[in-house]
């Protein structure tokens, strides 16, 4: 029973984290497609590094998301 409750808690926390990431994902999706398509399959770190490289060309919404997340 304890294991079941732990699993349910973990799933709920993961769902909440995904819901919080969605607005940032939406704000930067077009920029990722435009500037970072070549590294999209290399993981989140590669995409983030690519976005930082193109920071001066990013949309205002994506720039805001990066700034709000300390990037």
Buried (B, 14 or more C-beta within 10 A) or exposed (E): EEEEEEEEEEEEEEEEEEEEEEEBEEBBEEBBEEBBEEBEEEEEEBBBBBBEEBBEEBBEBBBBBBEEEEE
